[in-house]
Amino acid sequence: MNVKIDELIAALTKKEEEKQKNTVLWVLAIIGAVAAVAGIAFAVYRFFAPDYLEDFEEDFDDDFDDYFEDEEE
């Protein structure tokens, strides 16, 4: 009789451990999926977003060159 009780307790303990492992696995899978979606969204944003800094630098260079051309005259 003690053997049956020990087997039952061992089976319940094993089931609880598997449940905990399964929960951890699901949490990690959800975190990974959210990170993947965020990475893809950021990549799409960077691809489609205009580069305003490039235009600013070109305008600045033009103004800077004009300033020195005016001084030389």
PDB file of N, CA, C, O and CB in Angstrom:
ATOM      1  N   MET A   1       0.811  -1.187   0.000  1.00  0.00           N
ATOM      2  CA  MET A   1       0.000   0.000   0.000  1.00  0.00           C
ATOM      3  C   MET A   1       0.861   1.261   0.000  1.00  0.00           C
ATOM      4  O   MET A   1       0.540   2.229  -0.689  1.00  0.00           O
ATOM      5  CB  MET A   1      -0.926  -0.007   1.191  1.00  0.00           C
ATOM      6  N   ASN A   2       1.955   1.256   0.770  1.00  0.00           N
ATOM      7  CA  ASN A   2       2.861   2.409   0.796  1.00  0.00           C
ATOM      8  C   ASN A   2       3.485   2.648  -0.567  1.00  0.00           C
ATOM      9  O   ASN A   2       3.757   3.788  -0.942  1.00  0.00           O
ATOM     10  CB  ASN A   2       3.957   2.205   1.840  1.00  0.00           C
ATOM     11  N   VAL A   3       3.711   1.570  -1.307  1.00  0.00           N
ATOM     12  CA  VAL A   3       4.311   1.688  -2.633  1.00  0.00           C
ATOM     13  C   VAL A   3       3.369   2.445  -3.554  1.00  0.00           C
ATOM     14  O   VAL A   3       3.820   3.314  -4.300  1.00  0.00           O
ATOM     15  CB  VAL A   3       4.641   0.297  -3.217  1.00  0.00           C
ATOM     16  N   LYS A   4       2.105   2.152  -3.528  1.00  0.00           N
ATOM     17  CA  LYS A   4       1.109   2.835  -4.364  1.00  0.00           C
ATOM     18  C   LYS A   4       1.025   4.322  -4.000  1.00  0.00           C
ATOM     19  O   LYS A   4       0.932   5.175  -4.884  1.00  0.00           O
ATOM     20  CB  LYS A   4      -0.281   2.166  -4.205  1.00  0.00           C
ATOM     21  N   ILE A   5       1.059   4.625  -2.718  1.00  0.00           N
ATOM     22  CA  ILE A   5       1.001   6.024  -2.280  1.00  0.00           C
ATOM     23  C   ILE A   5       2.257   6.763  -2.733  1.00  0.00           C
ATOM     24  O   ILE A   5       2.171   7.898  -3.203  1.00  0.00           O
ATOM     25  CB  ILE A   5       0.846   6.115  -0.738  1.00  0.00           C
ATOM     26  N   ASP A   6       3.404   6.139  -2.599  1.00  0.00           N
ATOM     27  CA  ASP A   6       4.662   6.756  -3.045  1.00  0.00           C
ATOM     28  C   ASP A   6       4.650   6.987  -4.553  1.00  0.00           C
ATOM     29  O   ASP A   6       5.116   8.026  -5.021  1.00  0.00           O
ATOM     30  CB  ASP A   6       5.865   5.872  -2.658  1.00  0.00           C
ATOM     31  N   GLU A   7       4.130   6.047  -5.306  1.00  0.00           N
ATOM     32  CA  GLU A   7       4.046   6.202  -6.766  1.00  0.00           C
ATOM     33  C   GLU A   7       3.107   7.365  -7.120  1.00  0.00           C
ATOM     34  O   GLU A   7       3.401   8.163  -8.010  1.00  0.00           O
ATOM     35  CB  GLU A   7       3.547   4.879  -7.431  1.00  0.00           C
ATOM     36  N   LEU A   8       1.989   7.447  -6.419  1.00  0.00           N
ATOM     37  CA  LEU A   8       1.031   8.527  -6.669  1.00  0.00           C
ATOM     38  C   LEU A   8       1.644   9.891  -6.353  1.00  0.00           C
ATOM     39  O   LEU A   8       1.476  10.844  -7.113  1.00  0.00           O
ATOM     40  CB  LEU A   8      -0.242   8.316  -5.835  1.00  0.00           C
ATOM     41  N   ILE A   9       2.346   9.977  -5.239  1.00  0.00           N
ATOM     42  CA  ILE A   9       3.009  11.241  -4.862  1.00  0.00           C
ATOM     43  C   ILE A   9       4.090  11.581  -5.876  1.00  0.00           C
ATOM     44  O   ILE A   9       4.229  12.746  -6.248  1.00  0.00           O
ATOM     45  CB  ILE A   9       3.624  11.146  -3.434  1.00  0.00           C
ATOM     46  N   ALA A  10       4.842  10.617  -6.324  1.00  0.00           N
ATOM     47  CA  ALA A  10       5.890  10.853  -7.330  1.00  0.00           C
ATOM     48  C   ALA A  10       5.276  11.321  -8.640  1.00  0.00           C
ATOM     49  O   ALA A  10       5.813  12.222  -9.285  1.00  0.00           O
ATOM     50  CB  ALA A  10       6.723   9.575  -7.563  1.00  0.00           C
ATOM     51  N   ALA A  11       4.164  10.728  -9.043  1.00  0.00           N
ATOM     52  CA  ALA A  11       3.498  11.119 -10.281  1.00  0.00           C
ATOM     53  C   ALA A  11       2.963  12.551 -10.177  1.00  0.00           C
ATOM     54  O   ALA A  11       3.085  13.322 -11.130  1.00  0.00           O
ATOM     55  CB  ALA A  11       2.352  10.142 -10.607  1.00  0.00           C
ATOM     56  N   LEU A  12       2.380  12.912  -9.046  1.00  0.00           N
ATOM     57  CA  LEU A  12       1.879  14.274  -8.855  1.00  0.00           C
ATOM     58  C   LEU A  12       3.024  15.292  -8.845  1.00  0.00           C
ATOM     59  O   LEU A  12       2.904  16.379  -9.408  1.00  0.00           O
ATOM     60  CB  LEU A  12       1.080  14.367  -7.547  1.00  0.00           C
ATOM     61  N   THR A  13       4.123  14.929  -8.205  1.00  0.00           N
ATOM     62  CA  THR A  13       5.285  15.820  -8.164  1.00  0.00           C
ATOM     63  C   THR A  13       5.846  16.023  -9.572  1.00  0.00           C
ATOM     64  O   THR A  13       6.202  17.138  -9.954  1.00  0.00           O
ATOM     65  CB  THR A  13       6.377  15.250  -7.226  1.00  0.00           C
ATOM     66  N   LYS A  14       5.920  14.947 -10.328  1.00  0.00           N
ATOM     67  CA  LYS A  14       6.440  15.029 -11.693  1.00  0.00           C
ATOM     68  C   LYS A  14       5.518  15.899 -12.556  1.00  0.00           C
ATOM     69  O   LYS A  14       5.989  16.677 -13.386  1.00  0.00           O
ATOM     70  CB  LYS A  14       6.584  13.611 -12.310  1.00  0.00           C
ATOM     71  N   LYS A  15       4.222  15.763 -12.359  1.00  0.00           N
ATOM     72  CA  LYS A  15       3.258  16.541 -13.126  1.00  0.00           C
ATOM     73  C   LYS A  15       3.404  18.036 -12.820  1.00  0.00           C
ATOM     74  O   LYS A  15       3.332  18.867 -13.726  1.00  0.00           O
ATOM     75  CB  LYS A  15       1.826  16.068 -12.821  1.00  0.00           C
ATOM     76  N   GLU A  16       3.605  18.370 -11.558  1.00  0.00           N
ATOM     77  CA  GLU A  16       3.790  19.769 -11.157  1.00  0.00           C
ATOM     78  C   GLU A  16       5.070  20.341 -11.754  1.00  0.00           C
ATOM     79  O   GLU A  16       5.080  21.484 -12.211  1.00  0.00           O
ATOM     80  CB  GLU A  16       3.825  19.892  -9.625  1.00  0.00           C
ATOM     81  N   GLU A  17       6.156  19.555 -11.757  1.00  0.00           N
ATOM     82  CA  GLU A  17       7.418  20.012 -12.338  1.00  0.00           C
ATOM     83  C   GLU A  17       7.256  20.258 -13.838  1.00  0.00           C
ATOM     84  O   GLU A  17       7.769  21.246 -14.365  1.00  0.00           O
ATOM     85  CB  GLU A  17       8.538  18.979 -12.083  1.00  0.00           C
ATOM     86  N   GLU A  18       6.546  19.366 -14.522  1.00  0.00           N
ATOM     87  CA  GLU A  18       6.321  19.544 -15.951  1.00  0.00           C
ATOM     88  C   GLU A  18       5.474  20.792 -16.201  1.00  0.00           C
ATOM     89  O   GLU A  18       5.704  21.519 -17.167  1.00  0.00           O
ATOM     90  CB  GLU A  18       5.638  18.298 -16.553  1.00  0.00           C
ATOM     91  N   LYS A  19       4.503  21.035 -15.336  1.00  0.00           N
ATOM     92  CA  LYS A  19       3.640  22.207 -15.480  1.00  0.00           C
ATOM     93  C   LYS A  19       4.468  23.488 -15.320  1.00  0.00           C
ATOM     94  O   LYS A  19       4.275  24.445 -16.069  1.00  0.00           O
ATOM     95  CB  LYS A  19       2.486  22.169 -14.439  1.00  0.00           C
ATOM     96  N   GLN A  20       5.377  23.509 -14.360  1.00  0.00           N
ATOM     97  CA  GLN A  20       6.236  24.671 -14.152  1.00  0.00           C
ATOM     98  C   GLN A  20       7.157  24.885 -15.350  1.00  0.00           C
ATOM     99  O   GLN A  20       7.339  26.017 -15.797  1.00  0.00           O
ATOM    100  CB  GLN A  20       7.064  24.504 -12.870  1.00  0.00           C
ATOM    101  N   LYS A  21       7.741  23.800 -15.874  1.00  0.00           N
ATOM    102  CA  LYS A  21       8.622  23.907 -17.034  1.00  0.00           C
ATOM    103  C   LYS A  21       7.840  24.415 -18.245  1.00  0.00           C
ATOM    104  O   LYS A  21       8.333  25.235 -19.019  1.00  0.00           O
ATOM    105  CB  LYS A  21       9.277  22.543 -17.349  1.00  0.00           C
ATOM    106  N   ASN A  22       6.612  23.912 -18.393  1.00  0.00           N
ATOM    107  CA  ASN A  22       5.775  24.331 -19.511  1.00  0.00           C
ATOM    108  C   ASN A  22       5.435  25.820 -19.408  1.00  0.00           C
ATOM    109  O   ASN A  22       5.426  26.526 -20.416  1.00  0.00           O
ATOM    110  CB  ASN A  22       4.489  23.492 -19.559  1.00  0.00           C
ATOM    111  N   THR A  23       5.160  26.291 -18.206  1.00  0.00           N
ATOM    112  CA  THR A  23       4.848  27.702 -17.991  1.00  0.00           C
ATOM    113  C   THR A  23       6.049  28.577 -18.328  1.00  0.00           C
ATOM    114  O   THR A  23       5.901  29.603 -18.992  1.00  0.00           O
ATOM    115  CB  THR A  23       4.410  27.941 -16.540  1.00  0.00           C
ATOM    116  N   VAL A  24       7.217  28.185 -17.885  1.00  0.00           N
ATOM    117  CA  VAL A  24       8.438  28.940 -18.188  1.00  0.00           C
ATOM    118  C   VAL A  24       8.672  28.962 -19.696  1.00  0.00           C
ATOM    119  O   VAL A  24       9.041  29.997 -20.249  1.00  0.00           O
ATOM    120  CB  VAL A  24       9.664  28.325 -17.457  1.00  0.00           C
ATOM    121  N   LEU A  25       8.465  27.848 -20.351  1.00  0.00           N
ATOM    122  CA  LEU A  25       8.648  27.771 -21.797  1.00  0.00           C
ATOM    123  C   LEU A  25       7.682  28.710 -22.516  1.00  0.00           C
ATOM    124  O   LEU A  25       8.076  29.394 -23.460  1.00  0.00           O
ATOM    125  CB  LEU A  25       8.450  26.329 -22.285  1.00  0.00           C
ATOM    126  N   TRP A  26       6.426  28.750 -22.081  1.00  0.00           N
ATOM    127  CA  TRP A  26       5.443  29.646 -22.699  1.00  0.00           C
ATOM    128  C   TRP A  26       5.817  31.111 -22.491  1.00  0.00           C
ATOM    129  O   TRP A  26       5.696  31.920 -23.411  1.00  0.00           O
ATOM    130  CB  TRP A  26       4.045  29.379 -22.128  1.00  0.00           C
ATOM    131  N   VAL A  27       6.267  31.452 -21.296  1.00  0.00           N
ATOM    132  CA  VAL A  27       6.661  32.838 -21.010  1.00  0.00           C
ATOM    133  C   VAL A  27       7.825  33.248 -21.902  1.00  0.00           C
ATOM    134  O   VAL A  27       7.814  34.340 -22.471  1.00  0.00           O
ATOM    135  CB  VAL A  27       7.044  33.006 -19.520  1.00  0.00           C
ATOM    136  N   LEU A  28       8.827  32.388 -22.030  1.00  0.00           N
ATOM    137  CA  LEU A  28       9.970  32.698 -22.887  1.00  0.00           C
ATOM    138  C   LEU A  28       9.557  32.799 -24.355  1.00  0.00           C
ATOM    139  O   LEU A  28      10.075  33.642 -25.087  1.00  0.00           O
ATOM    140  CB  LEU A  28      11.058  31.636 -22.722  1.00  0.00           C
ATOM    141  N   ALA A  29       8.643  31.958 -24.783  1.00  0.00           N
ATOM    142  CA  ALA A  29       8.163  32.007 -26.167  1.00  0.00           C
ATOM    143  C   ALA A  29       7.429  33.313 -26.443  1.00  0.00           C
ATOM    144  O   ALA A  29       7.598  33.911 -27.506  1.00  0.00           O
ATOM    145  CB  ALA A  29       7.242  30.812 -26.460  1.00  0.00           C
ATOM    146  N   ILE A  30       6.616  33.756 -25.491  1.00  0.00           N
ATOM    147  CA  ILE A  30       5.891  35.016 -25.669  1.00  0.00           C
ATOM    148  C   ILE A  30       6.859  36.196 -25.698  1.00  0.00           C
ATOM    149  O   ILE A  30       6.716  37.091 -26.531  1.00  0.00           O
ATOM    150  CB  ILE A  30       4.855  35.206 -24.545  1.00  0.00           C
ATOM    151  N   ILE A  31       7.833  36.206 -24.808  1.00  0.00           N
ATOM    152  CA  ILE A  31       8.831  37.282 -24.799  1.00  0.00           C
ATOM    153  C   ILE A  31       9.603  37.298 -26.114  1.00  0.00           C
ATOM    154  O   ILE A  31       9.860  38.368 -26.666  1.00  0.00           O
ATOM    155  CB  ILE A  31       9.805  37.115 -23.609  1.00  0.00           C
ATOM    156  N   GLY A  32       9.972  36.131 -26.619  1.00  0.00           N
ATOM    157  CA  GLY A  32      10.679  36.052 -27.897  1.00  0.00           C
ATOM    158  C   GLY A  32       9.835  36.553 -29.052  1.00  0.00           C
ATOM    159  O   GLY A  32      10.340  37.238 -29.942  1.00  0.00           O
ATOM    160  N   ALA A  33       8.564  36.221 -29.045  1.00  0.00           N
ATOM    161  CA  ALA A  33       7.676  36.668 -30.120  1.00  0.00           C
ATOM    162  C   ALA A  33       7.505  38.186 -30.086  1.00  0.00           C
ATOM    163  O   ALA A  33       7.529  38.837 -31.131  1.00  0.00           O
ATOM    164  CB  ALA A  33       6.304  35.977 -30.006  1.00  0.00           C
ATOM    165  N   VAL A  34       7.334  38.747 -28.901  1.00  0.00           N
ATOM    166  CA  VAL A  34       7.200  40.203 -28.781  1.00  0.00           C
ATOM    167  C   VAL A  34       8.480  40.895 -29.235  1.00  0.00           C
ATOM    168  O   VAL A  34       8.420  41.916 -29.920  1.00  0.00           O
ATOM    169  CB  VAL A  34       6.865  40.602 -27.328  1.00  0.00           C
ATOM    170  N   ALA A  35       9.628  40.357 -28.864  1.00  0.00           N
ATOM    171  CA  ALA A  35      10.902  40.950 -29.286  1.00  0.00           C
ATOM    172  C   ALA A  35      11.064  40.866 -30.805  1.00  0.00           C
ATOM    173  O   ALA A  35      11.560  41.808 -31.425  1.00  0.00           O
ATOM    174  CB  ALA A  35      12.085  40.242 -28.586  1.00  0.00           C
ATOM    175  N   ALA A  36      10.656  39.769 -31.401  1.00  0.00           N
ATOM    176  CA  ALA A  36      10.759  39.621 -32.850  1.00  0.00           C
ATOM    177  C   ALA A  36       9.851  40.619 -33.562  1.00  0.00           C
ATOM    178  O   ALA A  36      10.267  41.241 -34.540  1.00  0.00           O
ATOM    179  CB  ALA A  36      10.405  38.188 -33.269  1.00  0.00           C
ATOM    180  N   VAL A  37       8.629  40.778 -33.090  1.00  0.00           N
ATOM    181  CA  VAL A  37       7.706  41.739 -33.707  1.00  0.00           C
ATOM    182  C   VAL A  37       8.245  43.163 -33.550  1.00  0.00           C
ATOM    183  O   VAL A  37       8.166  43.960 -34.485  1.00  0.00           O
ATOM    184  CB  VAL A  37       6.291  41.625 -33.074  1.00  0.00           C
ATOM    185  N   ALA A  38       8.786  43.484 -32.386  1.00  0.00           N
ATOM    186  CA  ALA A  38       9.344  44.821 -32.170  1.00  0.00           C
ATOM    187  C   ALA A  38      10.538  45.059 -33.089  1.00  0.00           C
ATOM    188  O   ALA A  38      10.681  46.150 -33.640  1.00  0.00           O
ATOM    189  CB  ALA A  38       9.760  45.003 -30.697  1.00  0.00           C
ATOM    190  N   GLY A  39      11.391  44.062 -33.262  1.00  0.00           N
ATOM    191  CA  GLY A  39      12.532  44.195 -34.156  1.00  0.00           C
ATOM    192  C   GLY A  39      12.112  44.403 -35.602  1.00  0.00           C
ATOM    193  O   GLY A  39      12.694  45.223 -36.312  1.00  0.00           O
ATOM    194  N   ILE A  40      11.116  43.672 -36.030  1.00  0.00           N
ATOM    195  CA  ILE A  40      10.618  43.815 -37.403  1.00  0.00           C
ATOM    196  C   ILE A  40       9.978  45.189 -37.582  1.00  0.00           C
ATOM    197  O   ILE A  40      10.189  45.841 -38.604  1.00  0.00           O
ATOM    198  CB  ILE A  40       9.597  42.693 -37.741  1.00  0.00           C
ATOM    199  N   ALA A  41       9.206  45.628 -36.606  1.00  0.00           N
ATOM    200  CA  ALA A  41       8.566  46.948 -36.699  1.00  0.00           C
ATOM    201  C   ALA A  41       9.621  48.053 -36.765  1.00  0.00           C
ATOM    202  O   ALA A  41       9.466  49.005 -37.529  1.00  0.00           O
ATOM    203  CB  ALA A  41       7.625  47.182 -35.494  1.00  0.00           C
ATOM    204  N   PHE A  42      10.674  47.940 -35.985  1.00  0.00           N
ATOM    205  CA  PHE A  42      11.738  48.940 -36.007  1.00  0.00           C
ATOM    206  C   PHE A  42      12.454  48.942 -37.352  1.00  0.00           C
ATOM    207  O   PHE A  42      12.770  50.006 -37.886  1.00  0.00           O
ATOM    208  CB  PHE A  42      12.740  48.682 -34.877  1.00  0.00           C
ATOM    209  N   ALA A  43      12.710  47.762 -37.901  1.00  0.00           N
ATOM    210  CA  ALA A  43      13.378  47.670 -39.202  1.00  0.00           C
ATOM    211  C   ALA A  43      12.514  48.288 -40.301  1.00  0.00           C
ATOM    212  O   ALA A  43      13.030  48.994 -41.168  1.00  0.00           O
ATOM    213  CB  ALA A  43      13.697  46.201 -39.542  1.00  0.00           C
ATOM    214  N   VAL A  44      11.221  48.032 -40.274  1.00  0.00           N
ATOM    215  CA  VAL A  44      10.321  48.617 -41.271  1.00  0.00           C
ATOM    216  C   VAL A  44      10.271  50.132 -41.100  1.00  0.00           C
ATOM    217  O   VAL A  44      10.280  50.864 -42.089  1.00  0.00           O
ATOM    218  CB  VAL A  44       8.898  48.011 -41.154  1.00  0.00           C
ATOM    219  N   TYR A  45      10.220  50.605 -39.873  1.00  0.00           N
ATOM    220  CA  TYR A  45      10.210  52.044 -39.618  1.00  0.00           C
ATOM    221  C   TYR A  45      11.479  52.700 -40.156  1.00  0.00           C
ATOM    222  O   TYR A  45      11.416  53.734 -40.821  1.00  0.00           O
ATOM    223  CB  TYR A  45      10.067  52.321 -38.115  1.00  0.00           C
ATOM    224  N   ARG A  46      12.620  52.101 -39.867  1.00  0.00           N
ATOM    225  CA  ARG A  46      13.889  52.680 -40.339  1.00  0.00           C
ATOM    226  C   ARG A  46      13.966  52.663 -41.861  1.00  0.00           C
ATOM    227  O   ARG A  46      14.558  53.563 -42.458  1.00  0.00           O
ATOM    228  CB  ARG A  46      15.087  51.914 -39.746  1.00  0.00           C
ATOM    229  N   PHE A  47      13.387  51.670 -42.488  1.00  0.00           N
ATOM    230  CA  PHE A  47      13.428  51.566 -43.943  1.00  0.00           C
ATOM    231  C   PHE A  47      12.564  52.636 -44.594  1.00  0.00           C
ATOM    232  O   PHE A  47      12.963  53.216 -45.603  1.00  0.00           O
ATOM    233  CB  PHE A  47      12.973  50.180 -44.392  1.00  0.00           C
ATOM    234  N   PHE A  48      11.389  52.907 -44.037  1.00  0.00           N
ATOM    235  CA  PHE A  48      10.459  53.839 -44.657  1.00  0.00           C
ATOM    236  C   PHE A  48      10.576  55.267 -44.147  1.00  0.00           C
ATOM    237  O   PHE A  48      10.070  56.183 -44.795  1.00  0.00           O
ATOM    238  CB  PHE A  48       9.074  53.362 -44.447  1.00  0.00           C
ATOM    239  N   ALA A  49      11.222  55.489 -43.017  1.00  0.00           N
ATOM    240  CA  ALA A  49      11.333  56.837 -42.464  1.00  0.00           C
ATOM    241  C   ALA A  49      12.345  57.638 -43.280  1.00  0.00           C
ATOM    242  O   ALA A  49      13.430  57.145 -43.590  1.00  0.00           O
ATOM    243  CB  ALA A  49      11.748  56.791 -40.964  1.00  0.00           C
ATOM    244  N   PRO A  50      11.988  58.873 -43.626  1.00  0.00           N
ATOM    245  CA  PRO A  50      12.935  59.700 -44.371  1.00  0.00           C
ATOM    246  C   PRO A  50      14.107  60.118 -43.481  1.00  0.00           C
ATOM    247  O   PRO A  50      13.971  60.232 -42.262  1.00  0.00           O
ATOM    248  CB  PRO A  50      12.228  60.944 -44.941  1.00  0.00           C
ATOM    249  N   ASP A  51      15.241  60.341 -44.105  1.00  0.00           N
ATOM    250  CA  ASP A  51      16.437  60.731 -43.364  1.00  0.00           C
ATOM    251  C   ASP A  51      16.543  62.256 -43.396  1.00  0.00           C
ATOM    252  O   ASP A  51      17.114  62.829 -44.323  1.00  0.00           O
ATOM    253  CB  ASP A  51      17.725  60.060 -43.965  1.00  0.00           C
ATOM    254  N   TYR A  52      15.990  62.899 -42.378  1.00  0.00           N
ATOM    255  CA  TYR A  52      15.987  64.353 -42.330  1.00  0.00           C
ATOM    256  C   TYR A  52      17.380  64.918 -42.082  1.00  0.00           C
ATOM    257  O   TYR A  52      17.688  66.018 -42.543  1.00  0.00           O
ATOM    258  CB  TYR A  52      15.040  64.833 -41.257  1.00  0.00           C
ATOM    259  N   LEU A  53      18.214  64.196 -41.374  1.00  0.00           N
ATOM    260  CA  LEU A  53      19.548  64.691 -41.045  1.00  0.00           C
ATOM    261  C   LEU A  53      20.380  64.874 -42.307  1.00  0.00           C
ATOM    262  O   LEU A  53      21.162  65.820 -42.398  1.00  0.00           O
ATOM    263  CB  LEU A  53      20.256  63.733 -40.078  1.00  0.00           C
ATOM    264  N   GLU A  54      20.223  63.991 -43.272  1.00  0.00           N
ATOM    265  CA  GLU A  54      20.978  64.100 -44.518  1.00  0.00           C
ATOM    266  C   GLU A  54      20.638  65.406 -45.230  1.00  0.00           C
ATOM    267  O   GLU A  54      21.537  66.084 -45.727  1.00  0.00           O
ATOM    268  CB  GLU A  54      20.687  62.895 -45.436  1.00  0.00           C
ATOM    269  N   ASP A  55      19.375  65.765 -45.288  1.00  0.00           N
ATOM    270  CA  ASP A  55      18.961  67.020 -45.916  1.00  0.00           C
ATOM    271  C   ASP A  55      19.500  68.216 -45.137  1.00  0.00           C
ATOM    272  O   ASP A  55      19.934  69.198 -45.739  1.00  0.00           O
ATOM    273  CB  ASP A  55      17.426  67.097 -46.011  1.00  0.00           C
ATOM    274  N   PHE A  56      19.478  68.147 -43.824  1.00  0.00           N
ATOM    275  CA  PHE A  56      19.972  69.235 -42.996  1.00  0.00           C
ATOM    276  C   PHE A  56      21.450  69.460 -43.237  1.00  0.00           C
ATOM    277  O   PHE A  56      21.887  70.604 -43.367  1.00  0.00           O
ATOM    278  CB  PHE A  56      19.715  68.948 -41.522  1.00  0.00           C
ATOM    279  N   GLU A  57      22.233  68.383 -43.299  1.00  0.00           N
ATOM    280  CA  GLU A  57      23.663  68.519 -43.520  1.00  0.00           C
ATOM    281  C   GLU A  57      23.957  69.137 -44.879  1.00  0.00           C
ATOM    282  O   GLU A  57      24.880  69.943 -44.997  1.00  0.00           O
ATOM    283  CB  GLU A  57      24.344  67.169 -43.403  1.00  0.00           C
ATOM    284  N   GLU A  58      23.198  68.779 -45.901  1.00  0.00           N
ATOM    285  CA  GLU A  58      23.402  69.359 -47.222  1.00  0.00           C
ATOM    286  C   GLU A  58      23.092  70.850 -47.207  1.00  0.00           C
ATOM    287  O   GLU A  58      23.832  71.643 -47.791  1.00  0.00           O
ATOM    288  CB  GLU A  58      22.532  68.645 -48.262  1.00  0.00           C
ATOM    289  N   ASP A  59      22.002  71.240 -46.543  1.00  0.00           N
ATOM    290  CA  ASP A  59      21.652  72.648 -46.452  1.00  0.00           C
ATOM    291  C   ASP A  59      22.701  73.422 -45.672  1.00  0.00           C
ATOM    292  O   ASP A  59      23.046  74.546 -46.036  1.00  0.00           O
ATOM    293  CB  ASP A  59      20.287  72.814 -45.803  1.00  0.00           C
ATOM    294  N   PHE A  60      23.203  72.831 -44.614  1.00  0.00           N
ATOM    295  CA  PHE A  60      24.219  73.484 -43.799  1.00  0.00           C
ATOM    296  C   PHE A  60      25.490  73.688 -44.605  1.00  0.00           C
ATOM    297  O   PHE A  60      26.100  74.755 -44.539  1.00  0.00           O
ATOM    298  CB  PHE A  60      24.513  72.664 -42.538  1.00  0.00           C
ATOM    299  N   ASP A  61      25.897  72.679 -45.366  1.00  0.00           N
ATOM    300  CA  ASP A  61      27.096  72.802 -46.192  1.00  0.00           C
ATOM    301  C   ASP A  61      26.931  73.911 -47.219  1.00  0.00           C
ATOM    302  O   ASP A  61      27.865  74.677 -47.458  1.00  0.00           O
ATOM    303  CB  ASP A  61      27.404  71.475 -46.894  1.00  0.00           C
ATOM    304  N   ASP A  62      25.758  74.007 -47.826  1.00  0.00           N
ATOM    305  CA  ASP A  62      25.509  75.055 -48.811  1.00  0.00           C
ATOM    306  C   ASP A  62      25.594  76.441 -48.165  1.00  0.00           C
ATOM    307  O   ASP A  62      26.206  77.349 -48.728  1.00  0.00           O
ATOM    308  CB  ASP A  62      24.130  74.855 -49.466  1.00  0.00           C
ATOM    309  N   ASP A  63      24.992  76.606 -47.002  1.00  0.00           N
ATOM    310  CA  ASP A  63      25.036  77.896 -46.310  1.00  0.00           C
ATOM    311  C   ASP A  63      26.457  78.233 -45.891  1.00  0.00           C
ATOM    312  O   ASP A  63      26.880  79.386 -45.976  1.00  0.00           O
ATOM    313  CB  ASP A  63      24.113  77.883 -45.083  1.00  0.00           C
ATOM    314  N   PHE A  64      27.185  77.235 -45.443  1.00  0.00           N
ATOM    315  CA  PHE A  64      28.558  77.431 -44.989  1.00  0.00           C
ATOM    316  C   PHE A  64      29.430  77.877 -46.160  1.00  0.00           C
ATOM    317  O   PHE A  64      30.237  78.795 -46.013  1.00  0.00           O
ATOM    318  CB  PHE A  64      29.118  76.134 -44.356  1.00  0.00           C
ATOM    319  N   ASP A  65      29.277  77.240 -47.315  1.00  0.00           N
ATOM    320  CA  ASP A  65      30.049  77.605 -48.501  1.00  0.00           C
ATOM    321  C   ASP A  65      29.691  79.013 -48.959  1.00  0.00           C
ATOM    322  O   ASP A  65      30.576  79.775 -49.349  1.00  0.00           O
ATOM    323  CB  ASP A  65      29.805  76.599 -49.637  1.00  0.00           C
ATOM    324  N   ASP A  66      28.431  79.368 -48.919  1.00  0.00           N
ATOM    325  CA  ASP A  66      28.006  80.705 -49.324  1.00  0.00           C
ATOM    326  C   ASP A  66      28.621  81.775 -48.421  1.00  0.00           C
ATOM    327  O   ASP A  66      28.973  82.856 -48.894  1.00  0.00           O
ATOM    328  CB  ASP A  66      26.477  80.807 -49.298  1.00  0.00           C
ATOM    329  N   TYR A  67      28.749  81.488 -47.153  1.00  0.00           N
ATOM    330  CA  TYR A  67      29.307  82.449 -46.213  1.00  0.00           C
ATOM    331  C   TYR A  67      30.755  82.764 -46.561  1.00  0.00           C
ATOM    332  O   TYR A  67      31.156  83.928 -46.570  1.00  0.00           O
ATOM    333  CB  TYR A  67      29.208  81.918 -44.782  1.00  0.00           C
ATOM    334  N   PHE A  68      31.538  81.729 -46.846  1.00  0.00           N
ATOM    335  CA  PHE A  68      32.938  81.956 -47.174  1.00  0.00           C
ATOM    336  C   PHE A  68      33.101  82.582 -48.549  1.00  0.00           C
ATOM    337  O   PHE A  68      34.053  83.333 -48.762  1.00  0.00           O
ATOM    338  CB  PHE A  68      33.707  80.656 -47.105  1.00  0.00           C
ATOM    339  N   GLU A  69      32.219  82.303 -49.477  1.00  0.00           N
ATOM    340  CA  GLU A  69      32.295  82.926 -50.788  1.00  0.00           C
ATOM    341  C   GLU A  69      32.021  84.421 -50.673  1.00  0.00           C
ATOM    342  O   GLU A  69      32.638  85.215 -51.384  1.00  0.00           O
ATOM    343  CB  GLU A  69      31.302  82.267 -51.761  1.00  0.00           C
ATOM    344  N   ASP A  70      31.110  84.816 -49.792  1.00  0.00           N
ATOM    345  CA  ASP A  70      30.799  86.224 -49.599  1.00  0.00           C
ATOM    346  C   ASP A  70      31.981  86.968 -48.996  1.00  0.00           C
ATOM    347  O   ASP A  70      32.209  88.123 -49.356  1.00  0.00           O
ATOM    348  CB  ASP A  70      29.572  86.379 -48.710  1.00  0.00           C
ATOM    349  N   GLU A  71      32.739  86.358 -48.100  1.00  0.00           N
ATOM    350  CA  GLU A  71      33.863  87.010 -47.467  1.00  0.00           C
ATOM    351  C   GLU A  71      35.011  87.248 -48.439  1.00  0.00           C
ATOM    352  O   GLU A  71      35.716  88.251 -48.328  1.00  0.00           O
ATOM    353  CB  GLU A  71      34.337  86.193 -46.302  1.00  0.00           C
ATOM    354  N   GLU A  72      35.207  86.342 -49.384  1.00  0.00           N
ATOM    355  CA  GLU A  72      36.320  86.462 -50.310  1.00  0.00           C
ATOM    356  C   GLU A  72      36.121  87.611 -51.285  1.00  0.00           C
ATOM    357  O   GLU A  72      37.104  88.146 -51.798  1.00  0.00           O
ATOM    358  CB  GLU A  72      36.508  85.170 -51.067  1.00  0.00           C
ATOM    359  N   GLU A  73      34.909  87.999 -51.553  1.00  0.00           N
ATOM    360  CA  GLU A  73      34.650  89.063 -52.522  1.00  0.00           C
ATOM    361  C   GLU A  73      34.927  90.425 -52.032  1.00  0.00           C
ATOM    362  O   GLU A  73      34.743  91.395 -52.767  1.00  0.00           O
ATOM    363  CB  GLU A  73      33.280  89.012 -52.960  1.00  0.00           C
TER     364      GLU A  73
END
